[in-house]
Amino acid sequence: MVFAAAARGSVNARHSAVAVLMTAGVVAAMQVGKASSALPFVARDLQLTLAQSSWVVAMFSVLGAAVGVVVGRIADSFGRRRVVLAGLALVSVASAAGAFAPDGAVLLATRAAEGAGFLLVSVATPGLVTHAVAPPARSLILGSWPAAMPVGSSVMLVIGPTISTGVGWRWLWLLCSALTMCCVLAVALVVRPDGPRSPMPTSVFAGISRCFRSPGLGALAVAGAAYSAQFIGLLALLPALLDRLGIPAEAAGWLTAGAFLANIPGSVLGGVLQRNGRSRGFVVIVASVLMTGAAAIASADGPPGLVRYGAILVFSAAGGLIPSIVTAGVPRYVPDPADLSTAMGFASQGITIGQLAGPPLVASAVAGGHPPALVLGAAAAIAAGAGVVLRRLEVTGRSGPPPARYARGSPSRRATRPPGDPVR
């Protein structure tokens, strides 16, 4: 009875840790959405130029594209729980400082600090989740982790304009600061220290090099980059579509939030499919095909507006499968468990590079008289190619390191795929 009670207490502690970490991910993602939702108010108040306004929104992606893998290495070396706490605290302090920014330069500096904190949280949290969750549920939880981004962004797209109109955008920044500080306290109280660390600084480049040499991680990063280029590139066209349909600004905010929220079922479904042992490569290929068809309908001029918006919802839902595959697939291909956050940073770097590349590529295609579906289809083909590589690695048995490196007490010569994770 004592042992049963102890076991139940351990399970409850794990569930609490996962809930706190997922909530922290949503709150961190709100920092991304708040800039987009309040940008007109911020630009008017601080008299920002067009270039400054674009940097207020793009700062997070630039940092992730530049140093994602390095930040992941820091998390592996100094402890993921410490890094998550530091990242959340940095976001909270920077958001509070941004609320009192007297000009655009100070605001951009605080946004850079927020971006650094967000990056620390986003690359270190999956490692903590992996440590907290039992192997049978690991793929499901990690696969659902990407849903934190559309949830947080959508919340801000809905409440951001209302708060900015009612009491001012500075109060929105203060609200985000307070929520993030609550997450700092919750993580400190509930989440236990994580697993193995890599020594620093002797192995800093060795760990990064190991990740770059992994074909599985490379395929995941390419799939993530191609997906995000499509997703951000197409959703960048959504405001123009809604404006052409004569949708009021407030309703347009809800519809835009709906397009982001449609990504969530795909992320959760991706986690379920991986828990049930479905082939990651096959899921990426199917998602790419669905995204290609939906993008062709959404970006065409002929179909009615309602049909085009429905295609965007399908596009978003199908696309959610790919970041789910990327996040949950990283632990399967990481060369060493101690490099987990480095590998997450590597995959995240691919996704953010795609976020930066997608909108200008789509805009260039439109400016040149070409349909956006041309660029989106090319990106989907690249993602499908990455899916073929993943499928080939699965078929040849190179789906990841032996489970002995992950499960305590496992025999070293067990099959490459752990029990409960067959490729079908």
N, C-alpha and C positions, 0 to 999 in steps of 0.2 A: 504493500500500500504506500509506503514511504517513497519507494522508487517510482511508482506510478504517479504520485503527486509531483515528484521532482521532474518527471518527464513532461507532465502537463504544463508545469511552470516554465520549462525550457521552450516548449512549443509556443506558449503564449508570449514569451519574451521575443521570440523570433518574429511572430506575427506583428507585434507592436513595433519592432525595429523596422520591418518592411513598410508598415503604414507610415511611420514617421519619415522614412527616407523618400517614399513616393510623394508625400505631402511637401517635403522640402524641395523636391524636383519641380513640382507644380509652382510653388512660390518663386523659385529661381527663374522659371520660364516666364513668370509674370513681368520680370524686369525687361524681357525682350518685347513683350506686347505693349507695355505701357508707353514706350517711346513712339510706336506707330499710332496708338490711339490718341495720344495727346500732342502729336507733333505740330498741328496747326496752331494750337494755343501756345506752345513753347516758342515756336518761330516768331509769332506775333509779339509775345511778351519780351523776348530777348533780341528781337530784330535780327534773327539769323539769316545768313545768306543761304542760297539753295545748296551750295556745297556743304556748309555747316549742318544744315538740316539732314542731308543724306548721311553724314557721318554719325549723327546722333542715333540713327537707326542701324547703320552698317557696322558700327564699332565692334559688336560682339562677333560677327562673322569674320571680320578681318583678323582679330586676335586668334580665333579658333583655327583659321586657315594657316596662320603663321607659326603658332607654337603649340598646337594641340598635343603632339606626341611628347614634347618636352615637359609640358605640364603633367601629363600622365606619368612620366618618369619620376617627377617630383613626388607625386602621390604614392608611387610604389616604394620610394626610398624613405619617406618621412612618416608614412602611415596614412591610410586612406581616411580614417576617422578624423585625424588631426587636420587633414587637408580639407575635408568637407566642412568642418567647423570653421577653419580659417576662411574658406571661400564664402560661406554664408555671412560671417561677421564682416568681411570686406564689402560684400554687397549691401548689407544693412547700413554700414557707416557711409559708404559712398552715395547711396540713395538719399540718406539724410543730408549729406553735404550738398548734393545736387539740388535739393529743395531750396537752398539758400543761394544758389549760383547767381551772381550779379550780371554775368554776361555769357556769351556763347563759349568762350575759351575755357572758363571754369567748368561749365556744364560738360563739355567734351572730356575734360580731365576726369571728372567724376564718372562719366560713362565708360571711360577706359578702365577705371578701377572696378566698376561694376562688371564689365566684361571679363576682367581677369578673375574675379570672384566666381562668376557664373561658370567659367571654364573649369576652375578647380572643382566645383560641385559636380558638373556634368561628367567629367572623366573619372572622378573618384567614387561616386556613388554606386555605379554598377558593381564595382569590386566589393563594396560593403554588402550589397544585396546578395552577391554570390556567396559571401562568407556566412550570411545570416539564414539563407534558405537551404533546405534539404535538397539533395540532387534531384529527386523526382519532380519537384515543382520549380526547379531553377530556370528551365527554358521558358515556362509560362510567365514567371515574374519578370525575368530579364526581357522577354519579348514584349511585355506590356510597358516597360520603362519608357520607350519613346513617346507613349501617349501623354506623358507629363508636359511635353512642349506644346501640343495643340490645346490642351486643357488650360494651361496658364495663359497662353496667348489669347485664347478665346474669351477668357474671363476679363482680360484687360480691354479687348475690343468692345465688350459690352458695357462695362462699368467705367472705363477710362473717359470717354467723352462726357458722360453724365457728371462725373466728379469734376472734371476740368471746367465744364460749363457752370456748375453750381458753385463750387468754392475755390476753383483754380487748380492748375496742374501741379503746383507745389505741394498741395495736400495729397495728391495722388502719390507723389514721390515719398512723402512721409508715411503714408499708409503702407506702401511696399517695404519701407525700412522697418516699420514695427512688425509686420508679418514675418519678415526674414529673421529678425531678432528672436521672435518666438520659436522659429525653427531651430535656431542655434541652441536655445535652452532645451528643446525637445530632443535633439540629437545627442546633446551632452548627457542627458538623463537616461535615455532609453537605449541608445545604440552602443554595443560593446566594441572594444578594440578589434581590429581586423586581423587577417591572417599574415602570411609570410611577407617580409620586406626584402628589397634588394639593397645591398650596400651602396653607399654614396661616398665619394664621387667616382670610385674606381670603375664601377660598372655602368656608368651613365650612358656612355656611347655603345657599350656592348649590348645592353638591353634594347636600345633603339634599333641597333643593327639586326638583332635577332628578329624583331618584328618586321622590319623591312624585307628580310629574306624569306618570310613565310608566305608561300603562294596563297594559302587560304585567307590570311589577313589582307593580302593585296587585293584578292578578288572581292572581299567584303568592302574594302575601302572604295574600290572602283564602283561597285554596285551602289553604295551610299552616295557617292558623288553624282552619279548619273541620275539617281532618284531625286536628290535635292535640286539639281539643276532643272529637272522637269517640274517639280512641285512648285518651287518658288517662281520659276519662269511663267508657268500658266496662271498662278494666282495673282501675279503682277498685272495680268490682263483683266482680272475680275472687276476692279473699280471702273474701268472704262466700259465694260459690258453693262454694269448696273446703271451707270450714268446714261448710257445710250437708251436704256429701257425706261428712263425717267424715275428711277427708284429714289425716294427721299434719303437724305444722308443717314438718318437714324436707322431706317429699315435696312439700308445698305450695310451698316455695321453689323446688324444681326445676321444678314445673309453671308457676309464675309466670315463671321464667327462660325456659322454653320458649315462653311466649306472647310475650315480648319478642324472642327469637331468631327467631321466625317472621316478624318484620318484615324480616329481612335478605334473604331471597330476593327479596322484592318490590323492595327498594332496588336490588339488583344487576340484576334484570330490567328495572327502569326505566331504568338506565344503558344496558343492551343495546338496548332499544327505541329510545332516543334516538340511540344511535350508528348504528342502522340507519335513521334518518330517520323514525320513526313520529311522528304528530302528538301533541304534548304535551297539547293540549286533549282529544283523544279518549281518551288514556290516563287523564287525570283523571276524565273522565265514567264510563268503564268501572269504574275503581277505586271510585268513589262508589257505583255501583249494587251492586257486589259487597259493599262494606262495609255497605250498608243491609240487604241480605238476611241476611248473616251476623250482624249486630247484632240483627235481629229474632229469630233463632233463639237466640242466646246469652242474650238477656235475657228470654226467655219462660220460664214456669214448667212448661210441659207436657213438653218433650223431656227424655230422660234426661241425666244429668250428663255422660256421655262425649260425647254428641252436642253438648251446649252448649259443652263445652271445645273440641271439634273446630271448631265455628263460630268460636270466639275465635281459633283458629289461622288459619283462613281469613281472618277479619277483619284480623288483624295482617299477614298476608302481602300481602293486597290493598292494605292501607293503606300498606305500604312503597313502593308505586309513587309516591305523591303527594310525600313529601319528596324523593324522587329527582328528580322532575320540577321541583320548586321549586329545588333547589340547582343542577342542571345547566342550568335555564332562565334563571337570573339573568344569566349572561354574554350571553345572546341579547337581553336587553331593557335592559341597563344603558346609559344615555345616553352614557357616556364610559368607556373602559377604566380611567381613573384613579379612577373612582367604584366599582370593583367591590366592595370590602369594605363600602362604605356601602350598596350595594344588598343585599349579603348580610346586613348588619345589619338592614336594613328587612324583608327576608323572614323573618329569624330572629325579629324582634320580633312579627311576625304569628303565628308558630308558638307562641311562649311565651305570648302573650295567650290563645290557644286552650287551652294547657295549664292556665292559671289558671282559665279560665271553664268548662271541661268538667265537672270533678267537682262543683262546687256546682250547676250547672244540672241534671245528672243526679240529684243528691241531692234537689234541690227537686222534681223531677218525681216521684220515688219517694215523697217525703213527702206530696205532694199526691194520691197514689193513681193517678198516671199511669204508664204503662209507660216504661221508659228509652228504648225504641226511638223514642218520640215526639221526644225531644230529639236523639237520634243521627240519626234520619232527617232532621230539619230541618237539622242541620249538614251532612249528606251532600248535601242539596239545594243548600245554599250552595256547597259545593265543586264540585258539578256545574255550577252557574251560572258559577263562575269558569272551569271547563273550557270552557264554551261561549264565553266571552270570549276565551280563549286560542286556541281553534279559529278564531274569527272573525278574529283578528289574523293568524293563519297564512294563512288563505284570501285575505285582502286584501293579503298581502305585507308586513305590518308585524310580521314575526317578529323584528326586531332591527335594529341598525345595520349598515351595510355592512361586510363583512369586512375592508376596507382598514384599519379602525381597530384590528384585532386582528392581522392577519398582515403581517409586514414585507414591503415591496415589492409588495403587492397593488395593482392598479389601482383608482383611486377610484370608477370607475363600474361595478364588477362587480355581479352580481345580489345582492339582499339576503341570500339564503341561500347560505352557502359551499358549495363542492362537497363532496359526500359527506353533506350534511345536508338532503335533500329532505323535504318534508312529504307523507306518503302517507295 
